[in-house]
């Protein structure tokens, strides 16, 4: 099965977050896709695509469509071979999927919004109308 979308659920704690995915392309070559909060511009170097990542305070859902990114440089995605997270963050979940999903389209155990809502209710109980 082909799963070109990788989704990370992570909580920013103010330090750098680096994610690297290794992908096999139709020619049999391996390409790396890197995303980092320490990077401010997109770069293409020999078989490596680097791009910036912007996180907000608290929980974040980061989806990276490896098929789309590789297509922009003329490569055809075949498979994801490895994922590497080098980060100072709280990592809740990593999963691969065939397509991107909005939060409410996911099964409840994969959603990120209930966590944010629960934290909001705890922090601002006087602002919630019952």
The 8 nearest C-alpha neighbors of each residue, nearest first, counted from 0:
[[1, 2, 97, 78, 3, 96, 77, 79],
 [0, 2, 3, 78, 97, 77, 96, 79],
 [1, 3, 97, 96, 95, 4, 0, 78],
 [2, 4, 65, 66, 64, 97, 1, 96],
 [5, 3, 64, 96, 95, 63, 2, 98],
 [4, 6, 95, 63, 62, 94, 96, 3],
 [7, 5, 62, 94, 61, 93, 95, 63],
 [6, 8, 93, 61, 60, 92, 9, 62],
 [9, 7, 60, 92, 91, 59, 90, 61],
 [8, 10, 90, 59, 89, 91, 58, 7],
 [9, 11, 58, 89, 57, 88, 59, 12],
 [10, 12, 88, 57, 56, 13, 9, 58],
 [11, 13, 88, 14, 10, 87, 56, 57],
 [12, 14, 11, 15, 56, 88, 87, 16],
 [15, 13, 87, 12, 16, 88, 11, 86],
 [14, 16, 36, 37, 86, 87, 17, 13],
 [15, 17, 86, 36, 35, 87, 85, 14],
 [18, 16, 35, 85, 86, 34, 84, 15],
 [17, 19, 84, 34, 33, 83, 35, 85],
 [20, 18, 33, 83, 32, 82, 84, 34],
 [19, 21, 82, 32, 31, 81, 83, 22],
 [22, 20, 31, 81, 80, 30, 79, 32],
 [23, 21, 79, 30, 80, 29, 78, 31],
 [22, 24, 29, 78, 77, 28, 27, 79],
 [25, 23, 76, 77, 75, 27, 26, 28],
 [24, 26, 27, 75, 77, 76, 23, 74],
 [27, 25, 28, 24, 75, 23, 74, 29],
 [28, 26, 25, 24, 23, 29, 77, 22],
 [29, 27, 26, 24, 23, 30, 25, 22],
 [28, 30, 23, 22, 24, 21, 27, 31],
 [31, 29, 46, 22, 21, 47, 23, 28],
 [32, 30, 21, 47, 20, 22, 48, 46],
 [31, 33, 48, 20, 19, 47, 49, 21],
 [34, 32, 19, 49, 18, 48, 50, 31],
 [33, 35, 50, 18, 51, 52, 49, 17],
 [36, 34, 17, 52, 37, 51, 38, 16],
 [35, 37, 52, 16, 38, 15, 51, 53],
 [36, 38, 35, 15, 39, 51, 16, 17],
 [39, 37, 51, 35, 36, 40, 50, 52],
 [38, 40, 51, 37, 41, 50, 36, 52],
 [41, 39, 38, 51, 50, 42, 49, 37],
 [42, 40, 50, 49, 51, 43, 39, 48],
 [43, 41, 49, 48, 44, 40, 50, 47],
 [44, 42, 48, 47, 49, 45, 41, 46],
 [45, 43, 47, 46, 42, 48, 49, 31],
 [44, 46, 47, 43, 48, 30, 31, 42],
 [47, 45, 30, 44, 31, 48, 29, 43],
 [48, 46, 31, 44, 45, 30, 32, 43],
 [47, 49, 43, 32, 42, 33, 31, 44],
 [50, 48, 33, 42, 41, 34, 32, 43],
 [49, 51, 41, 34, 40, 33, 42, 38],
 [52, 50, 38, 39, 35, 34, 36, 40],
 [51, 53, 36, 35, 34, 54, 50, 38],
 [54, 52, 36, 51, 55, 35, 39, 37],
 [55, 53, 52, 59, 11, 56, 36, 57],
 [56, 54, 57, 59, 53, 11, 58, 10],
 [55, 57, 11, 54, 58, 12, 10, 13],
 [58, 56, 10, 11, 55, 59, 12, 115],
 [57, 59, 10, 9, 11, 56, 115, 60],
 [60, 58, 9, 8, 10, 61, 54, 57],
 [59, 61, 8, 7, 62, 9, 6, 58],
 [60, 62, 7, 6, 59, 8, 63, 9],
 [63, 61, 6, 5, 7, 60, 64, 4],
 [62, 64, 5, 4, 65, 6, 61, 3],
 [65, 63, 4, 67, 66, 3, 68, 62],
 [64, 66, 68, 3, 67, 63, 4, 69],
 [67, 65, 76, 69, 3, 64, 68, 70],
 [68, 66, 70, 64, 65, 69, 71, 76],
 [69, 67, 65, 71, 70, 66, 64, 72],
 [68, 70, 74, 66, 71, 72, 67, 65],
 [71, 69, 73, 74, 67, 72, 68, 75],
 [70, 72, 68, 69, 73, 67, 74, 66],
 [73, 71, 70, 69, 74, 68, 43, 48],
 [72, 74, 70, 71, 69, 75, 68, 76],
 [73, 75, 70, 69, 72, 24, 76, 25],
 [74, 76, 24, 25, 70, 69, 77, 73],
 [77, 75, 24, 66, 78, 69, 25, 74],
 [78, 76, 24, 23, 25, 75, 1, 79],
 [79, 77, 23, 22, 76, 80, 1, 3],
 [80, 78, 22, 81, 21, 23, 3, 20],
 [79, 81, 22, 21, 78, 23, 82, 20],
 [82, 80, 21, 20, 79, 83, 22, 19],
 [83, 81, 20, 19, 21, 84, 80, 18],
 [82, 84, 19, 18, 20, 85, 81, 17],
 [83, 85, 18, 17, 86, 19, 82, 16],
 [86, 84, 17, 18, 16, 83, 87, 19],
 [87, 85, 16, 88, 17, 84, 15, 14],
 [86, 88, 14, 16, 15, 12, 89, 85],
 [89, 87, 11, 12, 86, 10, 90, 9],
 [90, 88, 10, 9, 91, 11, 87, 12],
 [89, 91, 9, 92, 88, 8, 10, 7],
 [92, 90, 8, 9, 89, 93, 7, 10],
 [91, 93, 8, 90, 7, 94, 9, 6],
 [94, 92, 7, 6, 8, 95, 5, 91],
 [93, 95, 6, 5, 92, 96, 7, 4],
 [96, 94, 5, 4, 2, 6, 3, 93],
 [97, 95, 2, 4, 98, 5, 3, 94],
 [96, 98, 2, 3, 4, 1, 95, 99],
 [99, 97, 96, 4, 100, 3, 2, 64],
 [100, 98, 4, 101, 96, 97, 62, 64],
 [101, 99, 104, 102, 98, 105, 103, 96],
 [100, 102, 104, 103, 99, 105, 110, 60],
 [101, 103, 104, 110, 105, 100, 111, 112],
 [102, 104, 105, 101, 110, 106, 107, 100],
 [105, 103, 101, 102, 100, 106, 110, 107],
 [106, 104, 103, 102, 109, 110, 107, 100],
 [107, 105, 109, 108, 110, 104, 103, 102],
 [106, 108, 110, 109, 105, 103, 113, 111],
 [107, 109, 106, 110, 105, 111, 113, 92],
 [110, 108, 107, 106, 105, 111, 102, 92],
 [111, 109, 107, 102, 108, 112, 105, 113],
 [110, 112, 114, 113, 109, 115, 102, 60],
 [111, 113, 115, 114, 110, 116, 102, 103],
 [114, 112, 116, 115, 111, 117, 110, 107],
 [115, 113, 117, 112, 116, 111, 118, 58],
 [114, 116, 112, 118, 113, 117, 119, 111],
 [115, 117, 113, 119, 114, 118, 112, 120],
 [116, 118, 120, 114, 119, 115, 113, 121],
 [119, 117, 121, 115, 116, 120, 122, 114],
 [120, 118, 116, 122, 121, 117, 123, 115],
 [121, 119, 124, 117, 123, 118, 122, 116],
 [120, 122, 118, 119, 123, 124, 117, 116],
 [123, 121, 119, 120, 118, 124, 117, 125],
 [124, 122, 120, 125, 126, 121, 119, 127],
 [123, 125, 120, 126, 127, 121, 122, 119],
 [124, 126, 123, 127, 128, 120, 122, 121],
 [127, 125, 124, 123, 128, 120, 119, 122],
 [128, 126, 125, 124, 129, 120, 123, 119],
 [127, 129, 126, 125, 124, 120, 123, 119],
 [128, 127, 126, 125, 124, 120, 123, 121]]
